[in-house]
């Protein structure tokens, strides 16, 4: 990865991805300023803004389609084949760091950025499905792809008729093995569904009329677990109307123009406010650096005003147009829910909420949307649409990337979700309709709360086994004398609660978070304003476009350097320790997360290149040679150790902290040479992976556990599943027997993939015992027991 030509290629790919993600802001600012100067604020807001909102997604979509059609290597594009089903499933490989890998990476980044732009207006409609079809995916009729769903390698993804891909799902057709990308087709058969935060990888076939449970995952040559599948047609609610072009007419005729009108209203309010501030702030004789600093302040004011005005518009729309969501209503696929989903997943909505994580201000905003929220809640931006069906008690602690589903659209009517006083709902948890989290219960990272599940008072739960979370232990309550925590930890919890209930400390912390977000916002504004200033100030005859691009690159590099400097000069080194909320370490930790969020686009563009390991090293992490890093989050770099040739996939959590009862616990994460982590996998703080260990998609290694050398672990929580993953991959990816048929038969017989395939081959050789066994199994479905491995 560090060969000179490879480095140049990776830099070009990263800069191209960064340009796609960040150059839209200064270009849009230039268009809006010229429109305002030419025709006034109404024209700029009501004409220029909608045109930009439509034009940029279309331009990015065209770029993504061209990248997938032209850049995608032949080895990937032709992996599906056309001759026989067996050849369609056979693996294709691509060496890392070469020219073809860089082409694949460029196409991946272009597709990711374009998909986010297109879904803002057209998510969950045929237009969004058509985008993926143009990118190379085989998409059937009536397919619905919801907000936040991520599809990698679209040319190897097959979505049958009436398939639904839920929010934050991950679909990919590759994994990493021995320094190569390995590709194989991923198929969702007709009427199948992926529920929120589920993942499917290379070589997996999701059978017809089956639903993959939330947080369930399979891929990388591993078989689907039948226990992760639900019947997609067994819902007690009426069937959803068939998606068609006519059923989506109101979305295109009313919904999209309505969203554009909301954007225009917010832009108009921001333009009027910025224009008034300009008359008060900017004097006629201002010039040079003073003028540009004042213009930067106006740009910051415009961005703040636009986000807050858009949120105000959302509140009005919720109360006047959308109305409240009530329990028991069968309106999963209604127009109003689609419209509200577009607004709450809009970039302006995120800009109005994300900076205020951990503050009472964010709780007030969610209350305005209909949620019932108690006092002194440590709030984060959870993903939800039916806010009216969410009840949160006092002193609840939220982690990041939580999904609340009062209506899952499958298992029955909508039901409220109740999170009672003192409970903790931590990172990547998914709570389904009717879930109750009782007082002081903790749902740990990657916990599934299935429909109507009750997390009992004072318990700590995690993961999902056989459709239900795993209760790890009973911790009790430190205030009523039932706590089983060690004395030192009890003292930390009580101290955190004392500070939390002290108004001066609590509101002082709120002010600190808001000021930190406001102080970092100008950094983002200056990055966008500098290329514009250079472009407008340069001589047209001297190549001002090239000068503006150089300024853009310099501004992005300076922003990253500023965050690195802040880490070493202000934040300091993270060490293994436990610290209560509102301590000095907690404040430094919160501030550093705000710093990292200000350069999110830079970090995303660096993924998959040598720049990501270089950034990790600059932040204090120990990173070996030729590491391939795609990830979802990383904060405490000083506690992270990655060996040589480590590969991590999209969505991997590389953080080194846990939170329980307002106590932050920092612990090291060690991943040895040659280890591989699948998409959305997590190695918890205090856990480790030894040489050449593999953690499959969506799996979580618990604190204190070690994945042994060359072992393969899978599950929530993860456990050892195989010593010869390569052999299983060969069976799943290259044999004529489909992965689902092999998985179902293996579950019935209690055998592994290799043993099951040996049985099938023995029957092909007319072995009488094997034929007799399979013949008896073949008769069972005719007795009404099809697709029920436990009954078989």
VOGU-3710 file (C-alpha; in Angstrom, 3 decimals, decimal comma):
1> xxxxxxxxxx> 0,000/0,000/0,000  2,977/2,345/0,406  4,593/1,837/-2,997  5,005/5,263/-4,674  2,583/4,629/-7,532  0,057/3,034/-5,185  0,245/6,047/-2,863  -0,346/8,466/-5,745  -3,345/6,450/-6,897  -4,815/6,307/-3,403
11> xxxxxxxxxx> -4,363/10,060/-2,976  -6,207/10,670/-6,244  -9,093/8,422/-5,175  -9,343/10,071/-1,744  -9,260/13,582/-3,201  -11,880/12,642/-5,762  -14,188/11,293/-3,047  -13,593/14,379/-0,927  -14,357/16,669/-3,864  -17,652/14,864/-4,495
21> xxxxxxxxxx> -18,625/15,184/-0,832  -17,458/18,734/-0,034  -17,235/20,805/-3,218  -21,011/21,038/-3,495  -21,184/23,482/-0,566  -18,982/26,262/-2,031  -20,536/25,815/-5,476  -24,028/26,094/-4,006  -22,936/29,173/-2,022  -21,635/30,798/-5,206
31> xxxxxxxxxx> -24,899/30,131/-7,046  -27,029/31,414/-4,157  -24,987/34,606/-3,764  -25,230/35,403/-7,477  -28,958/34,604/-7,503  -29,484/36,859/-4,477  -27,527/39,730/-6,003  -29,321/39,390/-9,326  -32,944/38,781/-8,295  -33,247/39,080/-4,514
41> xxxxxxxxxx> -33,846/36,635/-1,639  -37,126/35,199/-2,921  -35,568/34,129/-6,214  -32,491/32,712/-4,504  -34,579/30,670/-2,043  -37,538/29,607/-4,183  -35,818/29,037/-7,529  -32,073/28,573/-7,043  -32,349/26,374/-3,940  -34,753/23,782/-5,444
51> xxxxxxxxxx> -32,701/23,653/-8,637  -29,567/22,988/-6,604  -31,374/20,356/-4,511  -32,354/18,523/-7,683  -29,239/19,220/-9,735  -26,550/18,031/-7,332  -28,085/14,585/-6,663  -28,612/14,070/-10,395  -25,018/15,062/-11,167  -23,648/12,776/-8,452
61> xxxxxxxxxx> -25,914/9,956/-9,625  -24,612/10,328/-13,175  -21,050/10,234/-11,841  -21,771/7,073/-9,808  -23,390/5,333/-12,779  -20,409/6,208/-14,970  -17,999/4,956/-12,285  -19,803/1,631/-11,951  -20,056/1,178/-15,705  -16,573/2,338/-16,681
71> xxxxxxxxxx> -14,228/1,998/-13,707  -15,485/-1,216/-12,162  -12,937/-3,909/-12,974  -13,831/-6,716/-15,320  -13,214/-9,289/-12,596  -16,020/-7,705/-10,565  -18,432/-6,755/-13,304  -18,437/-10,228/-14,831  -18,534/-12,192/-11,587  -22,250/-12,829/-12,075
81> xxxxxxxxxx> -21,663/-14,616/-15,390  -24,449/-15,612/-17,775  -24,052/-19,310/-18,588  -25,012/-21,420/-15,596  -26,184/-20,882/-12,036  -23,037/-22,570/-10,741  -20,801/-20,147/-12,609  -22,899/-17,243/-11,322  -21,963/-18,147/-7,767  -18,270/-18,788/-8,296
91> xxxxxxxxxx> -15,918/-16,377/-6,586  -13,818/-13,739/-8,311  -10,748/-12,136/-6,744  -9,019/-8,782/-6,954  -5,541/-8,056/-5,449  -5,400/-5,162/-3,014  -3,655/-1,874/-3,763  -3,368/-2,424/-7,526  -4,916/-0,418/-10,360  -8,105/-2,484/-10,443
101> xxxxxxxxxx> -8,519/-2,142/-6,691  -8,259/1,646/-6,986  -10,917/1,619/-9,716  -13,181/-0,446/-7,468  -12,547/1,915/-4,539  -13,305/4,997/-6,639  -16,588/3,450/-7,782  -17,432/2,531/-4,187  -16,910/6,070/-2,908  -18,817/7,631/-5,810
111> xxxxxxxxxx> -21,743/5,270/-5,251  -21,820/5,914/-1,499  -21,902/9,697/-1,893  -24,449/9,666/-4,715  -26,764/7,253/-2,879  -26,885/9,569/0,152  -27,759/12,527/-2,088  -30,430/10,705/-4,113  -32,182/9,149/-1,111  -32,710/12,557/0,513
121> xxxxxxxxxx> -35,519/13,202/-1,979  -36,292/9,833/-3,524  -35,575/7,236/-0,835  -38,029/4,298/-0,708  -39,405/5,116/-4,180  -38,934/3,570/-7,649  -36,527/6,404/-8,512  -34,105/5,225/-5,831  -34,462/1,634/-7,050  -33,808/2,844/-10,596
131> xxxxxxxxxx> -30,592/4,506/-9,408  -29,290/1,173/-8,129  -30,436/-0,526/-11,319  -28,422/1,958/-13,379  -25,414/1,274/-11,136  -25,586/-2,391/-12,163  -27,826/-4,078/-9,595  -30,513/-6,453/-10,795  -33,598/-4,887/-9,227  -37,058/-6,397/-9,665
141> xxxxxxxxxx> -40,496/-4,804/-9,552  -41,834/-3,282/-6,364  -38,467/-3,091/-4,601  -38,266/-0,618/-1,684  -34,886/0,528/-0,356  -35,246/2,629/2,787  -33,157/5,455/4,251  -29,621/4,669/5,300  -29,415/1,305/3,523  -25,927/0,764/2,091
151> xxxxxxxxxx> -25,265/-1,330/-0,998  -21,705/-2,109/-2,059  -20,803/-3,846/-5,353  -24,249/-3,242/-6,926  -23,283/-5,194/-10,057  -23,270/-8,375/-7,933  -26,482/-7,700/-5,987  -29,810/-9,227/-7,041  -33,059/-7,924/-5,533  -36,130/-9,925/-6,559
161> xxxxxxxxxx> -39,669/-8,651/-6,947  -41,273/-6,984/-3,897  -38,058/-7,062/-1,834  -37,729/-4,518/0,967  -34,352/-3,396/2,357  -34,772/-1,730/5,759  -33,096/1,309/7,253  -29,357/1,040/7,984  -29,095/-2,384/6,330  -25,820/-3,373/4,711
171> xxxxxxxxxx> -25,582/-5,327/1,448  -22,186/-6,244/0,028  -20,777/-8,817/-2,367  -17,148/-9,001/-1,238  -14,895/-9,931/1,650  -11,127/-9,776/2,215  -8,946/-12,881/2,253  -5,154/-13,226/1,969  -4,575/-9,780/0,505  -7,393/-10,037/-2,035
181> xxxxxxxxxx> -10,951/-8,861/-2,398  -13,164/-11,891/-3,015  -16,448/-11,292/-4,837  -19,558/-13,441/-5,063  -23,168/-12,701/-5,870  -25,593/-11,707/-3,097  -29,254/-12,494/-3,744  -32,529/-11,475/-2,105  -35,294/-13,613/-3,590  -38,809/-12,311/-4,200
191> xxxxxxxxxx> -40,830/-10,942/-1,273  -37,882/-11,237/1,120  -37,036/-8,487/3,604  -34,060/-7,168/5,492  -35,081/-5,597/8,785  -33,118/-2,634/10,251  -29,378/-3,044/10,842  -29,196/-6,492/9,279  -26,291/-7,388/6,978  -25,803/-9,725/4,028
201> xxxxxxxxxx> -22,455/-10,424/2,404  -20,861/-12,299/-0,459  -22,441/-15,577/-1,532  -25,576/-15,341/0,606  -29,068/-16,063/-0,711  -31,987/-14,751/1,363  -34,850/-17,123/0,481  -38,197/-15,997/-0,878  -40,804/-14,716/1,595  -38,265/-14,670/4,459
211> xxxxxxxxxx> -37,233/-11,709/6,586  -33,756/-11,306/8,080  -34,125/-10,219/11,715  -32,692/-6,896/12,962  -28,941/-7,055/13,691  -28,727/-10,519/12,047  -25,858/-11,015/9,597  -24,342/-13,536/7,228  -21,631/-13,319/4,611  -18,034/-13,954/3,813
221> xxxxxxxxxx> -18,814/-17,546/2,937  -20,792/-18,211/6,152  -24,243/-19,750/5,909  -27,465/-18,100/6,976  -28,623/-19,205/10,406  -32,265/-20,378/10,099  -32,935/-18,914/13,543  -32,240/-15,442/12,160  -35,126/-15,728/9,679  -38,737/-14,692/10,133
231> xxxxxxxxxx> -41,702/-15,422/7,911  -42,231/-12,269/5,853  -45,834/-13,261/5,055  -47,022/-14,234/8,556  -47,823/-10,765/9,810  -51,133/-10,265/11,600  -51,559/-6,973/9,817  -53,066/-6,603/6,321  -50,705/-7,034/3,422  -48,968/-3,920/2,241
241> xxxxxxxxxx> -50,240/-2,586/-1,021  -48,181/-3,568/-3,994  -45,636/-0,919/-4,963  -46,094/0,427/-8,469  -45,631/3,581/-10,416  -49,271/4,564/-9,822  -49,080/3,972/-6,053  -46,128/6,366/-5,916  -47,756/9,110/-7,956  -48,496/11,179/-4,838
251> xxxxxxxxxx> -44,853/10,872/-3,760  -43,655/12,473/-7,001  -46,532/14,896/-7,557  -46,836/16,112/-3,956  -44,079/14,727/-1,767  -40,936/15,793/-3,613  -42,200/19,351/-4,314  -43,246/19,608/-0,664  -39,763/18,681/0,572  -38,255/21,199/-1,853
261> xxxxxxxxxx> -40,670/23,836/-0,537  -39,517/23,115/3,028  -35,916/23,591/1,929  -36,827/26,850/0,178  -38,627/28,216/3,256  -35,612/27,511/5,453  -33,240/29,030/2,882  -35,369/32,170/2,576  -35,346/32,744/6,339  -31,572/32,241/6,457
271> xxxxxxxxxx> -30,929/34,553/3,492  -33,046/37,344/4,980  -31,266/37,015/8,341  -27,802/36,937/6,740  -28,652/39,940/4,561  -29,735/41,925/7,615  -26,579/40,946/9,490  -24,485/41,964/6,481  -25,893/45,477/6,543  -24,984/45,772/10,228
281> xxxxxxxxxx> -21,617/43,983/10,135  -19,908/44,734/6,822  -18,811/48,295/6,112  -18,213/49,734/2,653  -14,509/50,262/3,319  -13,828/46,723/4,561  -11,235/44,866/2,514  -8,741/42,047/2,652  -8,643/39,666/5,595  -11,130/41,718/7,636
291> xxxxxxxxxx> -13,742/41,471/4,900  -13,317/37,730/4,470  -13,494/37,110/8,223  -16,781/39,004/8,344  -18,054/37,038/5,346  -17,054/33,825/7,128  -19,128/34,936/10,121  -22,068/35,596/7,790  -21,651/32,153/6,206  -21,636/30,555/9,661
301> xxxxxxxxxx> -24,770/32,513/10,577  -26,474/31,428/7,353  -25,736/27,752/7,976  -26,934/27,926/11,557  -30,084/29,810/10,597  -30,889/27,477/7,700  -30,621/24,370/9,882  -32,710/25,836/12,709  -35,307/27,229/10,281  -35,596/23,824/8,604
311> xxxxxxxxxx> -36,152/22,192/11,989  -38,846/24,767/12,778  -40,497/23,951/9,449  -40,346/20,244/10,359  -42,140/20,935/13,653  -44,900/22,800/11,825  -45,209/20,056/9,195  -45,377/17,395/11,897  -48,241/19,109/13,675  -50,193/20,427/10,687
321> xxxxxxxxxx> -49,582/17,968/7,835  -48,268/14,683/9,218  -50,103/14,623/12,538  -49,417/12,225/15,393  -48,671/8,521/15,055  -50,953/6,449/17,276  -50,458/2,879/18,470  -52,308/0,179/16,551  -52,694/2,021/13,261  -51,885/0,082/10,089
331> xxxxxxxxxx> -50,138/2,895/8,224  -46,661/1,513/7,684  -46,468/2,427/4,005  -48,589/5,573/3,959  -47,682/8,746/2,168  -47,431/10,809/5,332  -44,936/8,415/6,888  -42,798/8,556/3,726  -42,929/12,357/3,749  -41,946/12,539/7,412
341> xxxxxxxxxx> -39,153/10,019/6,847  -37,691/12,246/4,139  -37,676/15,252/6,463  -36,145/13,573/9,527  -33,370/12,063/7,400  -32,598/15,324/5,604  -29,115/16,814/5,920  -30,550/20,064/7,349  -32,392/18,104/10,035  -29,122/16,402/10,962
351> xxxxxxxxxx> -27,364/19,776/11,059  -30,006/21,012/13,507  -29,703/18,029/15,865  -26,278/16,324/15,654  -24,239/19,244/17,142  -26,346/19,142/20,312  -25,733/15,533/21,362  -25,572/15,104/25,177  -27,563/18,291/25,789  -31,007/19,186/27,064
361> xxxxxxxxxx> -31,476/21,254/23,900  -31,630/18,061/21,821  -34,177/16,608/24,234  -36,324/19,728/23,815  -36,169/19,359/20,045  -37,304/15,737/20,177  -40,112/16,749/22,539  -41,261/19,241/19,912  -41,550/16,322/17,465  -43,884/14,420/19,769
371> xxxxxxxxxx> -41,598/12,284/21,952  -42,220/12,087/25,705  -38,867/12,721/27,386  -38,122/13,148/31,076  -35,602/15,386/32,794  -31,801/15,310/32,610  -31,637/12,771/29,794  -28,200/12,201/28,264  -29,613/12,378/24,752  -28,140/11,191/21,464
381> xxxxxxxxxx> -29,568/11,270/17,942  -31,536/8,038/17,777  -33,139/6,999/14,484  -36,933/7,047/14,675  -39,937/8,164/12,627  -42,881/7,687/15,013  -41,643/10,010/17,784  -45,131/10,095/19,327  -44,727/6,417/20,297  -41,485/6,926/22,239
391> xxxxxxxxxx> -41,529/7,421/26,013  -38,224/8,161/27,795  -37,944/8,531/31,556  -35,669/10,689/33,700  -31,872/10,301/33,631  -31,798/7,855/30,718  -28,446/7,483/28,927  -28,330/6,951/25,147  -25,477/5,651/23,019  -24,900/6,386/19,353
401> xxxxxxxxxx> -26,633/4,816/16,332  -29,682/3,595/18,272  -32,757/2,632/16,204  -36,244/2,822/17,742  -38,964/1,031/15,760  -42,465/1,550/17,158  -43,659/0,221/13,784  -41,520/-2,454/12,103  -43,996/-3,038/9,273  -43,922/-6,826/9,686
411> xxxxxxxxxx> -44,806/-8,387/13,016  -48,023/-6,508/13,787  -49,476/-3,080/14,528  -47,390/-0,267/15,931  -46,787/-0,125/19,685  -45,081/2,428/21,937  -41,522/1,916/23,174  -40,950/2,748/26,845  -37,520/3,441/28,341  -37,927/4,023/32,054
421> xxxxxxxxxx> -35,918/6,134/34,497  -32,196/5,476/34,794  -32,047/2,980/31,923  -29,140/2,852/29,438  -29,709/2,194/25,719  -26,228/1,926/24,258  -24,563/1,943/20,836  -26,184/0,159/17,866  -29,157/-1,136/19,877  -32,443/-1,809/18,041
431> xxxxxxxxxx> -35,732/-1,712/19,975  -38,853/-3,071/18,258  -42,569/-2,355/18,909  -43,778/-2,758/22,472  -40,333/-3,016/24,095  -40,028/-1,884/27,703  -36,630/-1,102/29,251  -37,264/-0,996/32,985  -35,545/1,200/35,562  -31,741/0,994/35,586
441> xxxxxxxxxx> -31,646/-1,761/32,949  -28,793/-1,605/30,440  -29,059/-2,690/26,813  -25,408/-3,038/25,831  -23,885/-2,459/22,422  -25,679/-4,293/19,591  -28,657/-5,387/21,676  -31,908/-6,405/19,973  -35,165/-5,779/21,804  -37,680/-7,983/19,934
451> xxxxxxxxxx> -41,381/-7,191/19,869  -42,970/-6,839/23,345  -39,741/-7,794/25,113  -39,195/-6,500/28,645  -35,681/-5,749/29,906  -36,047/-6,343/33,611  -35,047/-3,789/36,217  -31,318/-3,629/36,942  -30,228/-6,178/34,313  -27,464/-5,874/31,712
461> xxxxxxxxxx> -28,262/-7,445/28,324  -26,539/-7,690/24,983  -26,816/-9,171/21,503  -29,418/-11,591/20,242  -29,514/-15,400/20,404  -32,511/-17,336/19,034  -34,432/-14,112/18,602  -33,958/-12,770/22,143  -31,268/-10,720/23,911  -28,792/-12,377/26,262
471> xxxxxxxxxx> -28,956/-11,312/29,920  -25,372/-11,051/31,145  -25,939/-10,212/34,796  -28,041/-8,401/37,369  -26,402/-5,173/38,498  -29,159/-3,714/40,680  -29,523/-0,100/41,773  -26,828/1,697/43,748  -29,393/3,968/45,425  -31,781/1,355/46,841
481> xxxxxxxxxx> -29,113/-1,038/48,122  -29,635/-3,810/45,560  -26,463/-3,106/43,574  -23,941/-5,900/43,105  -21,249/-3,617/41,742  -17,820/-3,411/43,421  -17,531/-0,681/46,040  -15,204/1,479/43,935  -17,638/1,392/41,007  -20,568/2,177/43,316
491> xxxxxxxxxx> -18,756/5,299/44,481  -18,146/6,397/40,876  -21,808/5,874/39,957  -23,015/7,825/42,987  -20,585/10,658/42,245  -21,766/10,775/38,612  -25,411/10,929/39,765  -24,598/13,687/42,263  -22,978/15,804/39,563  -25,740/14,973/37,093
501> xxxxxxxxxx> -28,409/16,234/39,495  -26,508/19,400/40,359  -28,058/22,147/38,157  -24,804/24,107/37,883  -22,838/21,061/36,730  -25,561/19,741/34,408  -26,312/23,010/32,628  -22,654/23,977/32,632  -21,922/20,756/30,755  -24,753/21,555/28,344
511> xxxxxxxxxx> -23,242/24,977/27,700  -19,811/23,388/27,194  -21,190/21,010/24,528  -23,038/23,793/22,684  -20,032/26,140/22,771  -17,706/23,363/21,577  -19,999/22,654/18,624  -20,313/26,374/17,840  -16,548/26,888/18,097  -15,822/24,074/15,665
521> xxxxxxxxxx> -18,458/25,150/13,151  -16,328/28,044/11,767  -13,664/25,479/10,883  -16,107/23,808/8,532  -17,288/27,175/7,197  -13,758/28,351/6,437  -13,002/25,110/4,586  -15,917/25,804/2,277  -15,306/29,534/1,980  -11,587/29,469/1,157
531> xxxxxxxxxx> -11,925/27,885/-2,336  -14,725/30,322/-3,100  -12,608/33,285/-1,977  -9,674/32,153/-4,120  -11,915/31,593/-7,130  -13,511/35,029/-6,895  -10,253/36,830/-6,094  -8,015/35,223/-8,707  -7,459/36,548/-12,202  -9,583/34,567/-14,722
541> xxxxxxxxxx> -6,621/34,509/-17,091  -4,340/32,862/-14,534  -6,258/29,627/-14,016  -8,495/30,458/-11,090  -10,209/27,045/-11,192  -6,905/25,295/-10,538  -6,122/27,804/-7,787  -9,514/27,178/-6,171  -8,959/23,398/-6,269  -5,532/23,845/-4,694
551> xxxxxxxxxx> -7,114/25,992/-1,979  -9,745/23,309/-1,430  -7,110/20,612/-0,933  -5,087/22,879/1,342  -8,128/23,745/3,442  -9,079/20,093/3,921  -5,496/19,177/4,864  -5,334/22,100/7,296  -8,583/20,977/8,950  -7,214/17,475/9,513
561> xxxxxxxxxx> -3,943/18,915/10,831  -5,890/21,164/13,211  -7,761/18,163/14,652  -4,492/16,238/15,072  -2,980/19,239/16,837  -6,034/19,563/19,095  -5,709/15,896/20,018  -2,121/16,296/21,207  -2,267/19,825/22,652  -5,749/19,990/24,205
571> xxxxxxxxxx> -7,161/16,489/24,573  -4,052/14,530/25,485  -3,632/10,763/25,757  -6,429/8,343/26,610  -5,379/5,686/29,122  -7,040/2,582/30,530  -9,291/3,888/33,292  -12,861/4,298/34,535  -14,144/7,837/34,866  -17,528/9,226/35,857
581> xxxxxxxxxx> -19,542/11,709/33,817  -18,603/15,399/34,109  -15,007/14,650/35,104  -12,103/16,288/33,261  -11,483/13,125/31,221  -15,149/12,999/30,234  -15,065/16,627/29,066  -11,924/16,026/26,989  -13,516/12,922/25,481  -16,706/14,781/24,504
591> xxxxxxxxxx> -14,723/17,661/23,004  -12,560/15,279/20,967  -15,629/13,558/19,503  -16,865/16,983/18,392  -13,473/17,607/16,758  -13,654/14,330/14,839  -17,194/15,012/13,654  -15,992/18,243/12,024  -13,837/16,265/9,557  -16,175/13,340/8,914
601> xxxxxxxxxx> -16,016/13,717/5,138  -12,212/13,695/5,172  -12,135/10,536/7,258  -14,705/8,831/5,018  -12,724/9,681/1,879  -9,537/8,232/3,417  -11,080/4,837/4,108  -9,643/2,033/2,031  -6,399/3,947/1,392  -3,050/4,288/3,158
611> xxxxxxxxxx> -4,265/7,654/4,498  -6,532/6,013/7,079  -3,681/4,092/8,819  -1,519/7,229/8,627  -4,232/9,257/10,371  -4,638/6,573/13,050  -0,879/6,662/13,716  -0,906/10,469/13,914  -3,653/10,208/16,535  -1,648/7,797/18,667
621> xxxxxxxxxx> -2,786/4,356/17,515  -0,390/1,480/16,854  -0,971/0,382/13,258  1,051/-2,183/11,326  1,907/-2,358/7,641  -0,583/-2,642/4,770  -3,757/-2,414/6,866  -7,039/-2,069/4,962  -9,334/0,072/7,099  -13,019/0,687/6,515
631> xxxxxxxxxx> -14,803/1,557/9,747  -17,775/3,248/11,336  -16,234/4,861/14,414  -12,860/5,295/16,144  -12,180/7,718/19,001  -9,657/6,544/21,613  -6,765/5,926/19,240  -4,151/5,649/22,001  -5,776/2,399/23,192  -6,070/0,824/19,726
641> xxxxxxxxxx> -3,470/-1,622/18,409  -3,658/-3,070/14,889  -1,071/-5,515/13,580  0,230/-5,979/10,051  -2,217/-6,795/7,236  -5,333/-6,242/9,371  -8,533/-5,702/7,397  -11,727/-4,133/8,761  -14,907/-3,696/6,741  -17,627/-1,065/6,507
651> xxxxxxxxxx> -19,271/-0,145/9,793  -16,695/-1,792/12,079  -16,638/-0,140/15,502  -13,023/0,519/16,583  -13,827/2,579/19,670  -12,215/1,696/23,007  -14,892/2,739/25,497  -18,090/1,493/27,073  -20,649/3,432/29,133  -22,585/2,014/32,074
661> xxxxxxxxxx> -24,544/4,073/34,599  -22,821/7,326/33,626  -19,356/5,828/34,041  -17,101/5,758/30,967  -14,748/2,773/30,906  -11,688/2,996/28,660  -9,912/-0,256/27,794  -7,479/-1,331/25,034  -8,439/-3,190/21,872  -5,721/-5,392/20,346
671> xxxxxxxxxx> -6,082/-6,896/16,864  -3,071/-8,973/15,821  -1,402/-9,558/12,450  -3,564/-10,808/9,596  -6,906/-10,515/11,401  -10,090/-9,783/9,474  -13,290/-8,154/10,725  -16,458/-8,366/8,639  -18,904/-5,522/8,073  -20,466/-4,068/11,250
681> xxxxxxxxxx> -18,308/-6,298/13,481  -17,205/-5,072/16,918  -14,285/-6,072/19,123  -15,340/-4,608/22,459  -12,913/-2,709/24,708  -10,880/-5,175/26,713  -11,213/-7,868/24,024  -8,553/-9,009/21,564  -8,000/-11,023/18,402  -4,912/-13,185/17,927
691> xxxxxxxxxx> -2,959/-13,764/14,721  -5,071/-14,450/11,578  -8,334/-14,639/13,530  -11,590/-13,842/11,727  -14,687/-12,102/13,086  -17,596/-12,506/10,678  -20,176/-9,901/9,646  -22,278/-8,314/12,388  -20,478/-10,153/15,214  -19,415/-8,825/18,602
701> xxxxxxxxxx> -16,564/-10,065/20,808  -17,417/-9,282/24,427  -15,151/-7,495/26,887  -12,425/-9,755/28,259  -12,698/-12,409/25,534  -9,981/-13,399/23,051  -10,474/-14,789/19,557  -7,760/-17,420/19,263  -5,213/-17,628/16,458  -6,798/-18,704/13,148
711> xxxxxxxxxx> -10,185/-19,136/14,807  -13,434/-17,937/13,249  -16,069/-16,357/15,504  -19,613/-15,314/14,732  -22,721/-14,067/16,504  -24,105/-11,590/19,034  -22,264/-12,278/21,270  -19,635/-14,016/19,152  -18,556/-17,620/19,655  -16,198/-19,949/17,816
721> xxxxxxxxxx> -17,866/-21,530/14,788  -15,212/-23,014/12,497  -11,537/-23,816/12,140  -11,611/-24,121/8,365  -13,470/-21,136/7,008  -11,751/-21,421/3,637  -13,282/-24,870/3,042  -16,740/-23,654/4,029  -16,357/-20,660/1,705  -15,444/-22,940/-1,167
731> xxxxxxxxxx> -18,591/-24,981/-0,519  -20,908/-21,997/-0,237  -19,501/-19,932/-3,095  -18,643/-22,561/-5,694  -21,051/-25,494/-5,364  -24,316/-25,798/-7,260  -26,258/-26,294/-4,016  -27,480/-22,866/-2,876  -26,248/-21,493/0,418  -29,771/-21,436/1,852
741> xxxxxxxxxx> -30,520/-25,051/0,880  -27,224/-26,116/2,418  -27,894/-24,108/5,590  -31,416/-25,474/5,983  -30,358/-29,094/5,478  -27,366/-28,667/7,812  -29,696/-27,279/10,517  -32,065/-30,243/10,140  -29,272/-32,820/10,371  -27,115/-31,012/12,933
751> xxxxxxxxxx> -24,110/-31,198/10,611  -21,580/-28,747/9,240  -21,534/-27,550/5,606  -18,790/-29,980/4,564  -20,518/-33,005/6,133  -23,861/-32,009/4,631  -22,343/-31,706/1,176  -20,656/-35,088/1,571  -24,103/-36,546/2,251  -25,508/-34,978/-0,920
761> xxxxxxxxxx> -22,595/-36,270/-2,975  -23,070/-39,768/-1,501  -26,706/-39,691/-2,605  -25,568/-38,665/-6,101  -23,359/-41,794/-6,103  -26,470/-43,886/-5,310  -25,388/-44,656/-1,759  -28,518/-46,435/-0,391  -28,315/-45,029/3,159  -27,869/-41,430/1,978
771> xxxxxxxxxx> -30,666/-41,757/-0,579  -33,006/-43,273/2,004  -32,347/-40,423/4,470  -32,854/-37,683/1,894  -35,974/-39,397/0,564  -37,510/-39,394/4,038  -36,645/-35,728/4,501  -38,174/-34,932/1,108  -41,540/-36,342/2,216  -41,790/-34,139/5,315
781> xxxxxxxxxx> -42,693/-30,858/3,513  -45,726/-32,610/2,028  -46,990/-33,044/5,578  -47,128/-29,270/5,988  -43,760/-28,753/7,624  -41,868/-26,935/4,910  -39,258/-24,395/5,929  -39,372/-25,489/9,581  -35,975/-26,961/10,468  -36,822/-27,389/14,168
791> xx> -39,941/-29,416/13,338  -37,973/-31,533/10,902
//
